[in-house]
Amino acid sequence: MLARAFQRFADLFPMPSLRAQRLIAFTVILTQAGISVTGAIVRVTASGLGCPTWPQCFPGSFTPMAVAEVPVLHQAVEFGNRMLTFVVTLFAAAVVIAVTRAKRRREVQLYAWLMPGGTVVQAIIGGITVRTGLLWWTVAVHLLASMVMVWLAVLLYAKICEPDDGVQTVRVPKPLRLLTVLSGVLLAATLIAGTLVTGAGPHAGDKSIERQVERLQVEIVTLVHLHAELLVAYLALLVGLAFGLAAIGMNRAIRARLFVLLALVCSQALVGLVQYFTDVPAALVAIHVGGAAACTAATAALWASMRTRESVPAEKREPVTA
């Protein structure tokens, strides 16, 4: 009943072309990745408690107030990041309406619904982060959840680009697909290690004397080495995957995604090295988070390109027998 009611609601909108669906889905990727970067900006500017409560900004007010204890800049940065959540939600809702109006296959609609659902979960995690005074592990979960949303948004884009009446096509042998899965696991481990570095690092999100933010009590050099070694292992797997794909003659789409991913990972490594030897400047933290989102998106795109749906001419389709 609810599905029929929502379909009738979606039918009130113009029929979106495939190009429009792709554009909306691509914007979903950008907004999901973008809000992770603005979240990093909140942290490195020490604006994490610019709005000290949630869902209100201050008790009794959803907007910033003239409060001597909280600088105006910190309020503006944190409140601005919260307002971006509505932009993310808007495009998440738009992609659901678009694929529902176009009556795309159930798989596409499922991935589309994950966007607003995940955004709501992210908002709740953000509220927990504020209410717990920016505990390091809540900040870590917040970032990791953003990376999951970026991954899912890329898969949604890939599913939208596939024809609904297409035939499932495997472009890469199973061993190499499993190697890609393993590289994704190492990417996840690298991201987790990166959040641990953040938890022990200099950018706690709030420098107020009255609010002592609890930090991860582990030597940061140890965590940095763990993070770096996982990144090297991730890169090594990608290089091995590249040789394996070259041996079987990978197609142009897979080759392009793989080269972009390798370039992004190498760039991330360079940014991390500069961060380490320059005492983690704030600007590079935001760049590094954006790079993490880009690597996540590129890995998801590579995975999606290995098994896809392709159109088959009607004369080549197998006849349906009773």
N, C-alpha and C positions, 0 to 999 in steps of 0.2 A: 504493500500500500504506500509506504513512504517512498519507495523507488519510483512508483508511477507518479506520485505527487511531485517529486523533484523533476522527473522527466517533463511533466507539463510546465513546470516553472522554467526549465531550461529552454523549452520550445518557444518561450516568449522572446528569446534573443535571436538575432540574425544567425543564419547558418554559417559557421566559421569555415573558411577554406583550410586546406591542409597547411598552407603557408602560414595562416593566422594561428593555427594550433601550434605549429613549430615555434613561432615567434613568442607566443605566450609561454610555452614550456621553456624556451631558452631564457626568458626573463625570470622565470622561477629559479633556474640555476643561478643566475646572477644575484638575485635578491637573497637566496639562501646562503650563498658564499659571501655576499657583501655584508650581511649583518654579523657574520663572524669577525670580519675585519673591523667593523665599527665597535663590536664588543671588545676587541683588543685595544682599540683607541681609548675606550672607557677605562680600561685597566691601566694602560701606561700613562694616562693623564691623572691617575689617582682619583677618578670620578666615580668609582664603583658604588659609593654610598652618597652620590650627589642627590639621589632620591632615597632617603634612608628607610623607606618602608615600601610595601607592595601589597595590593595593586595600586594603592595611592602613592603619590610622590612624597607627601608629608601627611601626617594624621589630619584627616578632615579636608584634604585637598589633593586632587589628581594632578595638579600642575605645580610647578616650582613656586616657592614663596621666598620673601625677603627674610632670610634667617642668617644671623651673624656667624653661626657655627659652621655653615656650609657655604663655601664660596659660590658666587653666581656662575662662574665658568664650569665648575663641577656639576652643578645642577643642570646647566644647559646641555652638557655633553651626555650625561646619563639620561635625561629626559628625551633628548633627541634620539638616542638609541632605542628607547622604548617606543617612540613614535614610529620608527622604522618597522617595528613589528607589524603595524597596521598595513604598511606597504607590502610586506612579505605575505601577510594574510590575504590582502586584496588580490595579488597575482595567484596565490594558491587557490583561492575561490574561483578566479577567472578560468584557470585551467580545468577545474572540475566541471564548470558550466559548459566550457567549450567542447570537451570530449563527450559530455552527456548529450548536448545538443546535436553533435555530429553522429551520435549513436555508435561510438567506437566500441570495439570488442571489450569484453569484461575485464581482461587483463589490463588494458590501458586505463579503464575507469578505476580499477583498484589502485594502481600506482598514483593516479591523480588524487584520489581521496586521501592518500598518505600525506600529501602536502599540507592541507589545512590541519589534519589530525596531528602531524608531527610538529607543526608550528604552535599549536596549543600546548603540547607537551613541553616544547622549548620555553614557552612563556612561563609555565609552572616551574620549570627548573630554574629559570631566571629569578622568579619570586623567592624560591628556596635559597638561592645564592645570596640575595639581599637580606632576607630574614635571618640567615645564619651568620651575618657579618662577614661575608666573602670568605668562608672557609675554603681552603685551597682545593679540596677534593670536589666541592660543589662547582667551583670555577672550571675544574678539569672536565667534569661530566657535561657542563654546559657547552664547552668547546667540542668535545667528542660527539655530542648529539648533533651539533651543527654539521660536522663532517659526514655523519650518517645521512642527514637530510640532503647534503650536496650529492652524495652517491646515489640516493634514491631519485633525486631530481634528474640526474643524467640518465638513469635507466628509463625514467618516464619519457624523456625527450627521445631516446632511442626507440621506445615502443610506439610512440606517436608517429615516428618517421616510417615505421613498417606498415605495409598494407594489411588491412584486416583479413583479406581473403588470401593472403600469401601462404606459402608453404615453409615450414620450419627448415632452415638450412644450416648445417654445421660447416663452418669454413676452416676450422683448425682441429687437428686430431686431439683426442681426449688427453693424452699426456701433457701436451702443451697448454691445454685449457686448465689442467690441474696445476701446472706451473704458474699460470696466471693467478689462480686462486691463492696459491702459496705466497705470491708476491703481494696480493691484497692483504693477506694475514700479516705479513711483515710490515706493510704500510700501516696497518692498524696498531701494531706493536710500536712502531716508530712514533706515531701520533700520541699514543699513551705515554711513552717515555718523554716526549716533548712537553706534555702537560705536567709531568713530574718535575721537569726542569723549571717550568713556570712556577710550580708550587713552592719551590725552594729558592727561586730567583728574587731579584730586587724589585720587581713590579707587582706589588701585592694588590693594587687596586684602590688603596686608601692609605694616606699618610698621616691621618689625624692622630694627634697625641692621645685624644680621649678614646679612640677606637683602635686598639692593638689587634691587627689582623693576624690570626693564627697561620703559621707557615709550616710547610713540610720540613721536618727536622732531619734532613739527610744532606750530607756534603754535596754541594752542587756540582763539583768537578766530577764526582762519581756518576752522577745522573747525566751530565753532559756527555761523558764517554759512552755510557749505555745508549743514549740517544743517537750518537754519531755511529756507533758500531752497528746498530740496527739499520740505520740509513744506508751504510755501506753494504750490508747484507741484502737489503731491498734493491739497491742499484745493481749488485752482482747478479741477482736473480733476473732482473730485467735484461741485462746484457746476455745472459744465457738464453733467455727467451728469444731475444733478437736473433741469435745464431740459429736456434731451433726453427724459428719461423722462416729465416732466410733459406734454410736447407729444404723446406717444403715449398718454397716459392710463394710467400705471402702476397696477398693482393694489395692494391694501392691504398685502400681505406685503412687496413690494418697497419701497413707500413707508416702511413702518415701519423696515425694515433700513437704508435710506438715511438717514433722519433720525437714527437712533441713531448711525450711523457719523459723520455730520457733527458731532453733539454731542461724540462722543468725540475727534475730531480737534481740534476747537476747544479742548476741555479740555486735551488734550495740549500744544497750543501755549501755553496759559496757564501750565501747570505748567513748561514749558521756560523761559518768560520769567522766572518767579519764581526758578527755579534760577539763571539767569544773573545776575540782579541781587542775589542773596543768597548768592553764593559756593558754590553747589551743596551745600546741606545734605543730610545723609545720608538723612533721612526722605523727602525729595522724590525722591531717586534711585530708591528702591524703588517709590514711587508712579508715577514716570515709566515704569519697566520694566513695571509692571502695566498702565499705560495703553497701552504699546506692544503688549502681548499682547492687550488688549481691542480695539484698532484692527485688529490682524491678524485676530482672530476675526470682527469685524464685517464686514471687507472680504471675507473668505471666505464669510460667510453671504450677503452681497449677491450675490456671484458665483454661489453655488449656487442662489439663488432665481430666477435668470434662465433657467435651463434645468433642468427637473425631470421627474419621472415622475408621471403622474396616472392615477387609476383611470378606466376607461371602461366604462359599462354594457354588459352582454353583448349587448343588442339593437343597440348602435351599433357593435359591432366588425365589421370587414370579414370576411366568410366566407373560410375557408382553402380555396383551390382546389388540386386535384391538379396 
